[in-house]
Amino acid sequence: MQPSTVRIFGGQHFSSPLNRESACACSLFEIRLERDVIVFRGGQDESTDQVLKGAVVLCLKSPLKVETIQLCFVGTLRQSWTSDPGIAHSNAILMHKWPPFVRADDKNTTLPAGNYEWPFEYVIPSGTAETVEGMPEASIIYSLEATMNRSKLVRHQHARKRVRIIRTLPLTALEFVHTMRIENLWVDKIDYSVTIPTKAIVLGGSTTLDMRFSPLAKGLVLGRIEVTLWELCEFSAQSRHRIYSRDHQVQRIVKRWEFDATDQDWQDCIEETGEEGWVMARTLDIPKRLCDCIQDLEVQGIKVKHKIKVFIPLRNLDGHMSKLDMALPVHVFISPNMPPDEEGNIASHMTEQLGLMPAIDVPPEYGEHVLDQVFESPNVLLFSCEHATATCISNPQSGELQRLLNVTTQRI
């Protein structure tokens, strides 16, 4: 009995040993969906239920005996970060079975030749965990599987279809569209500012890093600027009987950029401050593959967040080296308009538009509203430091005030 390959909608294939009768009779057995990407906007308490709708299609060139044709939808959580035998490494977090489309009362029924289509529908609850792919430690995968049961002497036929669930930013997520800025003064050394336009960054898109450096010491020279995008992952799981729990943390550099200050970056009078110094704007391209960078999330004991670190070496006149070291928290999200494909990649022709995606998928920045009154932001005093971790300053009249992160000081 030789394996036969049956084409599945969406480019997927499956192989199962078929006898000559079924191989000749069945020309197509597949799952078709109105949309294979389900989008939730906002968290579990603010998003709404979404409908998964499609049909199971069977094309027969000649009559075929079957017992049942049924469909199930399964969400599976897999964890490989722990080898603890007391913790389930694979767990079904969602399971839904439809009543059989075909059921034989006498163990067998014969379907005449022709085309068959059985529609199905399922309401996915708003609290459903999003798809997690790309990290070796854990994953959450959703799939539909249609099974055509034959007699005991014949292998069953299966059709599978992946479903991706995305949880993206809500339209009211104003905290993600504020400008993220570190602006500090190192007394008698340098006055500097590092800015990105928004906290939210689209996976596969880009953001702009604006930098301003005004030397206060004679002969101060900027070294090569190193920028890194860090991914911080936390995992937790309970034992099968909830007797104990295990935790694990890992962090990695997702992307690295290096820049040099050039003569073209020098300005004798910076418009913003009236001082001389370097003014630079550099584009940071975010990876296009989930295996290189995944979205920010917190679900089923999996937590992922990102930050951009900026390191600037300073060469003093006497040859002594100093450094600026700072971090900007960012939120990487998947655009519902540009979802990854089945391999977890953003199509290259889509990424040309992703640089402007925050304006499409996130509410407009404060100050860009046409009819809203714009309030002045309060003046904030930032302490002199060499090592800074700071973020955005929100407007007092916005819905939810953004926290101003603490600025820490470290002497080198």
C-alpha positions as CSV (number, residue, x, y, z in Angstrom):
1,M,0.0,0.0,0.0
2,Q,1.8,3.2,-1.2
3,P,1.3,6.6,0.4
4,S,-0.7,9.1,-1.5
5,T,-0.5,12.9,-1.2
6,V,-3.7,14.9,-1.1
7,R,-3.5,18.7,-1.7
8,I,-4.9,20.8,1.2
9,F,-6.2,24.3,0.8
10,G,-3.6,27.0,1.5
11,G,-0.6,25.1,0.3
12,Q,-0.6,22.5,3.1
13,H,-0.3,18.8,2.3
14,F,-0.8,15.6,4.2
15,S,0.1,12.1,3.4
16,S,-1.8,9.0,4.5
17,P,-1.8,5.5,3.1
18,L,-4.9,5.1,1.0
19,N,-6.2,2.0,-0.7
20,R,-6.9,2.2,-4.4
21,E,-10.6,2.7,-3.9
22,S,-10.2,5.9,-1.8
23,A,-7.3,7.2,-3.9
24,C,-9.3,7.0,-7.1
25,A,-12.6,8.2,-5.5
26,C,-11.5,11.2,-3.5
27,S,-10.0,14.0,-5.5
28,L,-10.2,16.7,-2.8
29,F,-10.6,16.8,0.9
30,E,-9.8,20.1,2.5
31,I,-10.8,22.9,5.0
32,R,-11.6,26.3,3.7
33,L,-11.9,29.4,6.0
34,E,-13.4,32.8,5.4
35,R,-10.3,34.1,7.2
36,D,-7.5,32.1,8.8
37,V,-6.4,35.1,11.0
38,I,-8.5,36.0,14.0
39,V,-7.9,39.4,15.5
40,F,-8.7,40.5,19.0
41,R,-8.2,44.2,19.7
42,G,-7.0,44.9,23.3
43,G,-6.8,42.7,26.3
44,Q,-9.1,39.9,27.4
45,D,-11.4,42.3,29.3
46,E,-11.8,44.8,26.5
47,S,-11.9,42.7,23.3
48,T,-15.0,41.0,21.8
49,D,-15.6,37.4,20.8
50,Q,-14.7,36.6,17.2
51,V,-16.3,34.1,14.8
52,L,-14.4,31.3,13.0
53,K,-16.3,30.3,9.9
54,G,-15.6,28.0,7.0
55,A,-16.5,24.7,5.4
56,V,-15.2,21.2,4.9
57,V,-15.0,20.3,1.2
58,L,-15.0,16.8,-0.2
59,C,-15.0,16.0,-3.9
60,L,-15.7,12.4,-5.0
61,K,-15.2,11.1,-8.5
62,S,-16.9,7.9,-7.7
63,P,-18.9,6.5,-4.7
64,L,-17.0,6.0,-1.5
65,K,-17.9,4.1,1.7
66,V,-17.3,6.1,5.0
67,E,-18.2,5.7,8.6
68,T,-18.0,9.4,9.8
69,I,-16.7,12.8,8.7
70,Q,-16.0,15.0,11.7
71,L,-14.1,18.3,12.6
72,C,-12.4,19.5,15.7
73,F,-10.6,22.8,16.6
74,V,-7.7,22.5,19.0
75,G,-5.4,24.9,20.7
76,T,-2.2,23.4,22.1
77,L,0.3,24.8,24.6
78,R,3.8,23.3,24.4
79,Q,6.6,24.0,26.8
80,S,10.1,22.8,26.3
81,W,11.9,25.1,28.7
82,T,11.6,22.6,31.5
83,S,12.4,18.9,31.7
84,D,10.4,18.4,35.0
85,P,8.3,15.3,34.6
86,G,5.7,16.7,36.9
87,I,4.8,19.5,34.4
88,A,2.8,18.8,31.3
89,H,4.9,19.6,28.2
90,S,1.9,19.6,25.9
91,N,-1.5,20.7,27.0
92,A,-4.8,21.3,25.1
93,I,-5.9,24.8,26.2
94,L,-8.9,24.8,23.8
95,M,-10.9,22.0,22.3
96,H,-14.1,22.1,20.3
97,K,-15.7,19.3,18.3
98,W,-18.6,19.7,15.9
99,P,-21.3,17.0,15.5
100,P,-20.3,14.6,12.7
101,F,-21.2,15.9,9.3
102,V,-21.7,12.3,8.2
103,R,-22.6,9.4,10.5
104,A,-23.4,5.9,9.3
105,D,-26.0,4.0,11.3
106,D,-24.9,0.6,10.2
107,K,-21.1,1.3,10.5
108,N,-20.9,2.2,6.8
109,T,-22.6,4.5,4.3
110,T,-21.8,5.1,0.7
111,L,-21.5,8.7,-0.5
112,P,-22.4,9.1,-4.2
113,A,-20.0,10.8,-6.5
114,G,-20.2,14.6,-6.4
115,N,-19.0,17.7,-4.5
116,Y,-19.8,18.0,-0.8
117,E,-19.5,21.1,1.4
118,W,-20.3,21.2,5.1
119,P,-20.2,24.7,6.6
120,F,-19.2,25.2,10.2
121,E,-19.0,28.1,12.7
122,Y,-17.4,28.6,16.1
123,V,-17.4,31.7,18.4
124,I,-13.9,32.1,19.8
125,P,-14.1,33.7,23.3
126,S,-12.4,37.0,23.8
127,G,-10.2,35.5,26.6
128,T,-8.6,33.0,24.2
129,A,-4.8,33.1,24.3
130,E,-3.1,34.4,21.2
131,T,-0.9,32.3,18.9
132,V,2.7,32.1,20.2
133,E,5.4,31.1,17.7
134,G,9.0,31.7,17.1
135,M,10.6,30.9,20.5
136,P,12.1,27.5,21.2
137,E,10.9,27.5,24.9
138,A,7.2,27.5,24.3
139,S,4.4,27.8,21.7
140,I,0.6,28.1,21.4
141,I,-0.7,26.7,18.1
142,Y,-4.3,26.5,16.9
143,S,-5.4,24.1,14.1
144,L,-8.5,22.6,12.6
145,E,-8.5,18.9,11.7
146,A,-11.1,17.2,9.6
147,T,-11.2,13.4,9.7
148,M,-12.9,11.0,7.3
149,N,-13.2,7.7,9.1
150,R,-13.3,4.6,6.8
151,S,-13.5,0.9,7.8
152,K,-11.1,-0.6,10.2
153,L,-9.0,-2.0,7.4
154,V,-8.5,1.4,5.7
155,R,-6.5,4.3,7.1
156,H,-8.5,7.4,7.9
157,Q,-8.0,10.6,5.8
158,H,-7.1,13.9,7.5
159,A,-7.2,17.5,6.4
160,R,-5.6,20.1,8.6
161,K,-5.7,23.9,8.6
162,R,-3.7,26.3,10.8
163,V,-5.5,29.2,12.4
164,R,-3.6,32.2,13.7
165,I,-5.0,34.3,16.6
166,I,-3.6,37.8,16.9
167,R,-4.1,40.1,19.9
168,T,-3.3,43.6,18.7
169,L,-3.5,47.1,20.2
170,P,-6.9,48.6,20.9
171,L,-7.9,51.8,19.2
172,T,-7.9,53.5,22.6
173,A,-4.3,52.5,23.5
174,L,-3.0,56.1,23.9
175,E,-0.2,55.0,26.2
176,F,1.5,53.3,23.2
177,V,1.6,56.4,20.9
178,H,3.4,58.8,23.2
179,T,6.9,59.8,22.2
180,M,9.6,57.9,24.2
181,R,12.4,60.2,25.2
182,I,15.5,60.3,27.4
183,E,16.8,63.8,27.8
184,N,19.5,64.4,30.4
185,L,22.5,66.6,31.3
186,W,25.8,65.2,32.4
187,V,27.3,68.2,34.1
188,D,30.5,69.5,32.5
189,K,30.4,66.6,30.0
190,I,27.5,66.4,27.6
191,D,23.8,67.4,27.1
192,Y,21.9,64.7,25.2
193,S,18.5,63.6,24.0
194,V,17.5,60.2,22.6
195,T,13.9,59.8,21.2
196,I,11.7,57.3,19.3
197,P,8.3,58.5,18.0
198,T,6.1,55.9,19.7
199,K,6.4,53.1,22.2
200,A,4.5,50.8,19.8
201,I,6.5,49.2,17.0
202,V,5.1,47.0,14.3
203,L,6.7,43.6,13.8
204,G,8.5,43.8,10.4
205,G,8.3,47.6,10.4
206,S,10.7,50.2,11.5
207,T,11.1,53.1,13.9
208,T,13.3,56.2,13.9
209,L,15.9,56.9,16.5
210,D,16.5,60.6,16.9
211,M,19.6,61.6,18.8
212,R,21.1,64.9,19.9
213,F,24.5,65.4,21.6
214,S,25.9,68.7,22.7
215,P,29.4,68.5,24.2
216,L,30.0,70.6,27.2
217,A,33.7,69.6,27.6
218,K,36.4,70.7,25.2
219,G,37.6,68.0,22.8
220,L,34.8,65.5,23.6
221,V,34.4,63.0,20.7
222,L,31.6,60.5,20.2
223,G,32.6,56.9,19.6
224,R,30.7,54.3,17.6
225,I,27.1,54.2,18.8
226,E,25.7,50.7,19.5
227,V,21.9,50.1,19.5
228,T,20.4,46.8,20.5
229,L,16.8,45.5,20.6
230,W,16.5,43.2,23.6
231,E,13.8,40.5,24.0
232,L,13.1,39.5,27.6
233,C,11.1,36.3,28.2
234,E,9.6,34.9,31.4
235,F,8.0,31.5,31.7
236,S,6.1,29.9,34.6
237,A,4.2,26.6,34.9
238,Q,2.5,24.7,37.7
239,S,2.8,21.0,38.3
240,R,0.0,18.7,37.2
241,H,-1.6,18.7,40.6
242,R,-0.7,22.3,41.3
243,I,1.6,21.3,44.1
244,Y,4.6,23.4,43.0
245,S,5.6,25.7,40.2
246,R,8.7,26.3,38.1
247,D,10.0,29.6,36.6
248,H,12.5,30.4,33.9
249,Q,13.9,33.6,32.4
250,V,15.8,34.2,29.2
251,Q,16.9,37.3,27.3
252,R,18.4,37.7,23.9
253,I,19.5,40.4,21.5
254,V,17.1,40.5,18.7
255,K,18.8,43.0,16.4
256,R,21.9,45.1,16.6
257,W,22.8,48.4,14.8
258,E,25.9,50.5,14.8
259,F,26.2,54.1,13.8
260,D,29.1,56.7,13.6
261,A,28.7,60.4,14.0
262,T,29.8,62.1,10.8
263,D,30.7,65.6,9.8
264,Q,27.3,66.0,8.2
265,D,25.6,65.3,11.6
266,W,27.4,68.3,13.2
267,Q,25.4,71.6,13.6
268,D,26.9,74.8,14.8
269,C,23.5,75.9,16.2
270,I,20.9,73.3,17.0
271,E,17.4,74.7,16.4
272,E,16.0,73.0,19.5
273,T,18.6,74.2,22.0
274,G,20.7,76.9,20.3
275,E,23.8,74.9,21.2
276,E,26.3,73.2,18.9
277,G,26.5,69.4,18.6
278,W,25.6,66.3,16.7
279,V,22.0,65.7,15.5
280,M,21.3,62.3,14.0
281,A,18.2,60.4,12.8
282,R,18.7,56.6,12.2
283,T,16.1,54.1,11.0
284,L,15.9,50.9,13.0
285,D,14.4,48.0,11.0
286,I,12.5,45.5,13.1
287,P,13.0,41.8,12.1
288,K,10.4,40.3,9.7
289,R,10.4,36.7,11.1
290,L,8.8,35.5,14.3
291,C,11.7,33.2,14.8
292,D,13.9,36.3,15.1
293,C,11.5,38.5,17.1
294,I,8.0,37.8,18.5
295,Q,5.4,40.2,19.7
296,D,5.0,41.5,23.3
297,L,2.5,39.3,25.2
298,E,1.5,37.9,28.5
299,V,-0.5,34.7,28.3
300,Q,-0.6,31.1,29.7
301,G,2.5,31.7,31.8
302,I,4.5,33.2,28.9
303,K,5.5,36.8,29.1
304,V,7.6,38.7,26.5
305,K,8.6,42.3,26.5
306,H,11.2,44.4,24.6
307,K,13.5,47.4,25.1
308,I,15.9,49.3,23.0
309,K,19.3,49.9,24.6
310,V,21.6,52.7,23.4
311,F,25.3,52.7,24.2
312,I,27.5,55.7,23.4
313,P,31.2,55.7,24.2
314,L,32.7,59.2,24.8
315,R,36.4,59.9,24.3
316,N,37.7,62.8,26.4
317,L,40.4,65.2,25.5
318,D,42.9,63.4,27.9
319,G,42.1,60.0,26.3
320,H,39.9,58.8,29.1
321,M,36.8,56.9,28.0
322,S,33.3,57.5,29.4
323,K,30.0,56.1,28.3
324,L,26.3,56.8,28.1
325,D,24.1,53.7,28.6
326,M,20.3,54.0,28.4
327,A,17.2,51.9,27.7
328,L,13.8,52.7,26.1
329,P,11.0,50.3,26.6
330,V,9.1,49.4,23.4
331,H,6.0,47.4,22.6
332,V,6.3,45.1,19.5
333,F,3.0,44.1,18.1
334,I,1.6,42.3,15.0
335,S,-0.4,44.4,12.6
336,P,-3.7,42.8,11.7
337,N,-3.2,44.3,8.2
338,M,0.1,42.5,7.8
339,P,-0.1,39.2,9.6
340,P,2.7,36.6,9.3
341,D,2.4,33.8,6.8
342,E,2.3,30.1,7.7
343,E,6.1,30.1,8.2
344,G,5.9,33.1,10.5
345,N,7.3,35.6,8.0
346,I,6.1,39.1,7.0
347,A,6.0,39.2,3.2
348,S,8.7,41.5,1.9
349,H,6.3,43.4,-0.3
350,M,4.2,44.2,2.8
351,T,7.1,45.7,4.8
352,E,7.5,48.6,2.5
353,Q,4.3,50.0,4.1
354,L,5.0,49.0,7.7
355,G,7.1,52.1,8.5
356,L,3.9,54.1,8.7
357,M,1.9,51.3,10.4
358,P,1.6,53.0,13.8
359,A,-0.5,55.7,12.1
360,I,-2.7,53.0,10.6
361,D,-3.1,50.6,13.5
362,V,-2.6,52.8,16.5
363,P,-4.6,56.0,17.4
364,P,-3.1,59.2,16.1
365,E,-0.4,60.8,18.3
366,Y,-1.4,63.4,20.8
367,G,-1.2,66.7,19.0
368,E,-2.3,65.4,15.7
369,H,-6.0,65.4,16.5
370,V,-7.9,68.0,14.4
371,L,-10.7,68.9,16.7
372,D,-9.2,68.1,20.1
373,Q,-7.7,70.8,22.3
374,V,-4.0,70.2,22.9
375,F,-2.8,70.8,26.5
376,E,0.8,71.7,27.3
377,S,2.9,69.1,28.9
378,P,4.4,69.9,32.3
379,N,8.1,70.7,32.6
380,V,10.0,67.7,34.0
381,L,13.4,68.0,35.6
382,L,15.6,65.0,34.8
383,F,18.7,64.4,36.9
384,S,22.3,64.4,35.5
385,C,23.4,60.9,34.9
386,E,25.6,58.6,32.8
387,H,23.3,55.6,32.9
388,A,19.7,56.5,32.2
389,T,16.5,54.5,31.9
390,A,13.6,56.8,31.1
391,T,10.5,56.9,29.0
392,C,7.7,59.1,27.9
393,I,6.0,61.9,29.7
394,S,2.2,62.0,29.2
395,N,-0.2,64.9,29.1
396,P,-2.2,65.4,32.3
397,Q,-5.5,65.6,30.5
398,S,-5.1,62.2,28.7
399,G,-7.3,59.4,29.8
400,E,-4.7,57.4,31.7
401,L,-1.5,59.0,32.9
402,Q,1.7,57.4,31.7
403,R,4.2,56.6,34.4
404,L,7.5,58.4,34.3
405,L,10.2,55.8,34.8
406,N,12.9,56.4,37.4
407,V,16.2,57.7,36.2
408,T,19.1,56.0,37.8
409,T,22.7,57.3,38.3
410,Q,25.9,55.3,37.8
411,R,29.4,56.7,37.9
412,I,31.9,55.1,35.6
